[in-house]
Amino acid sequence: MSPYEEDKQEETLQKIKQYNKVDVIQIGLRTAALATSIAASSIVFTCNQTAIIFGMEMVAKYSYSSAFKFFAYATAIASLFSLLSLIFTFIRPRIASTKSNHQLFFFLHDLVTMTLLLSGCAAATAIGYVAQYGYEQSGWMPICDHFHSFCHKAIVGIVFGYLSCIIFFVLTIINATKSITNHHYIPSQI
């Protein structure tokens, strides 16, 4: 083997070693977050149904509810953020910056994305509860007994949204822990 081939092989091994176990876990979690947030947004964006109630044609769409619109756009934004963070995870070892800055960036990114997703999921859950059970004090009747498909798709979309939120919560904890250990803080000194 020539010295050039040995150097090339050594360089390849160093690139592989740059990704430690936590980085591999983060790549997997970011891929899962991307998949679940895309699933949630695509399900909610296509959530509509037409039903005949008392001889009148009624339509239920996600866009008729500001809470569902907020949820749909929040999950779409989270999908975009997930894709950007996944790309940045792959190019991060090539950037000559301090590792603690990267961890802080990922911590803040995941925290903001998780907060956005959680607020969208909470809004959609609240209006979904009213759609399922109604709100008798205000005279709002449940609609899910007439729009089964709409409600089922909305529930599935909300579940995917919560799964994405949980994944971002785990990523936030991982990056917070890595950020603290990179700054050499000891928990008893904080």
C-alpha positions as CSV (number, residue, x, y, z in Angstrom):
1,M,0.0,0.0,0.0
2,S,1.4,3.3,-1.0
3,P,1.8,6.2,1.5
4,Y,-0.9,8.1,-0.3
5,E,-3.4,5.2,0.1
6,E,-2.5,4.9,3.8
7,D,-3.1,8.6,4.3
8,K,-6.4,8.4,2.5
9,Q,-7.5,5.4,4.6
10,E,-6.4,7.1,7.8
11,E,-8.4,10.2,6.7
12,T,-11.5,8.1,6.1
13,L,-11.2,6.5,9.6
14,Q,-10.9,9.9,11.2
15,K,-14.0,11.1,9.5
16,I,-15.9,8.0,10.8
17,K,-14.6,8.6,14.3
18,Q,-15.9,12.2,14.2
19,Y,-19.4,10.9,14.6
20,N,-19.6,9.4,18.0
21,K,-22.6,7.4,19.4
22,V,-24.5,10.5,20.5
23,D,-24.1,12.0,17.0
24,V,-25.5,8.9,15.5
25,I,-28.4,8.9,18.0
26,Q,-29.1,12.6,17.2
27,I,-29.1,11.8,13.4
28,G,-31.6,9.1,14.1
29,L,-33.8,11.3,16.3
30,R,-33.7,14.2,13.9
31,T,-34.7,11.9,11.0
32,A,-37.6,10.6,13.2
33,A,-38.6,14.2,14.1
34,L,-38.5,15.1,10.4
35,A,-40.7,12.1,9.5
36,T,-43.3,12.6,12.2
37,S,-43.6,16.4,11.6
38,I,-44.0,15.9,7.9
39,A,-46.6,13.2,8.6
40,A,-48.5,15.5,11.0
41,S,-48.5,18.5,8.6
42,S,-49.5,16.4,5.6
43,I,-52.3,14.7,7.4
44,V,-53.7,17.9,8.7
45,F,-53.3,19.8,5.4
46,T,-55.4,17.1,3.7
47,C,-57.9,16.9,6.5
48,N,-61.4,17.7,5.1
49,Q,-64.7,15.9,4.8
50,T,-68.2,16.7,3.4
51,A,-71.3,15.4,5.1
52,I,-75.0,15.9,4.7
53,I,-76.6,17.1,7.9
54,F,-80.4,17.8,8.0
55,G,-80.5,17.8,4.2
56,M,-77.7,20.4,3.9
57,E,-74.2,19.7,2.6
58,M,-71.7,20.7,5.3
59,V,-67.9,20.8,4.9
60,A,-65.3,20.4,7.6
61,K,-61.7,21.6,6.7
62,Y,-58.7,22.2,8.8
63,S,-58.6,25.8,7.5
64,Y,-62.0,26.6,9.1
65,S,-60.3,26.4,12.5
66,S,-57.6,28.9,13.5
67,A,-56.2,26.3,16.0
68,F,-55.9,23.6,13.2
69,K,-54.3,26.2,10.9
70,F,-51.8,27.1,13.6
71,F,-51.1,23.4,14.2
72,A,-50.7,22.7,10.5
73,Y,-48.3,25.6,10.0
74,A,-46.4,24.9,13.2
75,T,-45.7,21.3,12.1
76,A,-44.7,22.5,8.6
77,I,-42.2,24.9,10.2
78,A,-41.0,22.2,12.5
79,S,-40.5,20.0,9.4
80,L,-38.4,22.7,7.8
81,F,-36.4,23.2,11.0
82,S,-35.9,19.5,11.3
83,L,-34.5,19.3,7.8
84,L,-32.2,22.2,8.4
85,S,-30.9,20.7,11.7
86,L,-30.4,17.4,10.0
87,I,-28.3,19.0,7.2
88,F,-26.4,21.0,9.8
89,T,-25.7,17.8,11.8
90,F,-23.9,16.3,8.8
91,I,-21.9,19.4,8.0
92,R,-21.1,20.3,11.6
93,P,-17.8,18.3,11.8
94,R,-16.5,20.3,8.8
95,I,-17.0,23.7,10.4
96,A,-14.1,25.0,12.3
97,S,-15.9,26.4,15.3
98,T,-16.0,25.5,18.9
99,K,-18.1,22.4,19.7
100,S,-19.8,24.1,22.6
101,N,-21.2,26.8,20.2
102,H,-22.7,23.9,18.2
103,Q,-24.3,22.3,21.2
104,L,-25.7,25.6,22.3
105,F,-27.1,26.3,18.9
106,F,-28.7,22.8,18.7
107,F,-30.1,23.2,22.3
108,L,-31.8,26.5,21.5
109,H,-33.0,25.3,18.1
110,D,-34.5,22.2,19.5
111,L,-36.1,24.1,22.4
112,V,-37.7,26.7,20.1
113,T,-39.0,23.9,17.8
114,M,-40.3,21.9,20.6
115,T,-42.1,24.9,22.1
116,L,-43.6,25.7,18.7
117,L,-44.8,22.2,18.3
118,L,-46.2,21.9,21.8
119,S,-48.2,25.1,21.4
120,G,-49.6,23.9,18.1
121,C,-50.4,20.5,19.5
122,A,-52.1,22.0,22.5
123,A,-54.3,24.3,20.4
124,A,-55.3,21.5,18.1
125,T,-56.0,19.2,21.1
126,A,-58.3,21.8,22.7
127,I,-60.3,22.4,19.6
128,G,-60.3,18.6,18.9
129,Y,-61.8,18.0,22.3
130,V,-64.6,20.5,21.6
131,A,-65.2,18.8,18.2
132,Q,-65.4,15.4,19.9
133,Y,-67.4,16.3,23.0
134,G,-68.8,19.8,22.4
135,Y,-69.0,22.5,25.0
136,E,-72.5,22.6,26.4
137,Q,-72.1,25.8,28.4
138,S,-71.5,27.7,25.1
139,G,-74.0,25.7,23.0
140,W,-71.3,24.1,20.9
141,M,-72.4,20.7,19.7
142,P,-70.0,17.9,19.0
143,I,-69.3,17.4,15.2
144,C,-67.3,14.2,15.2
145,D,-70.4,12.1,15.2
146,H,-71.1,13.6,11.7
147,F,-67.5,14.0,10.5
148,H,-65.9,10.7,11.5
149,S,-63.1,10.8,8.8
150,F,-62.2,14.4,9.5
151,C,-61.9,13.8,13.3
152,H,-60.0,10.5,12.8
153,K,-57.4,12.2,10.5
154,A,-57.1,15.2,12.9
155,I,-56.4,12.8,15.8
156,V,-53.8,10.9,13.9
157,G,-52.1,14.2,12.9
158,I,-52.1,15.5,16.5
159,V,-50.6,12.2,17.7
160,F,-47.8,12.6,15.1
161,G,-47.3,16.1,16.3
162,Y,-47.0,15.0,19.9
163,L,-44.5,12.3,18.9
164,S,-42.4,14.9,17.1
165,C,-42.6,17.1,20.2
166,I,-41.4,14.3,22.4
167,I,-38.5,13.7,20.0
168,F,-37.5,17.3,20.2
169,F,-37.7,17.2,24.0
170,V,-35.3,14.3,24.0
171,L,-33.0,16.2,21.6
172,T,-33.2,19.3,23.9
173,I,-32.1,17.2,26.9
174,I,-29.3,15.6,25.0
175,N,-27.9,18.9,23.7
176,A,-28.4,20.6,27.1
177,T,-26.4,17.8,28.7
178,K,-23.7,18.0,26.1
179,S,-23.5,21.7,26.4
180,I,-23.1,21.6,30.1
181,T,-20.4,18.9,29.9
182,N,-18.5,20.8,27.2
183,H,-18.4,23.8,29.5
184,H,-17.1,21.6,32.3
185,Y,-19.8,22.6,34.7
186,I,-20.3,20.3,37.7
187,P,-24.0,20.1,38.7
188,S,-23.1,20.7,42.4
189,Q,-21.5,24.0,41.5
190,I,-24.5,25.4,39.6
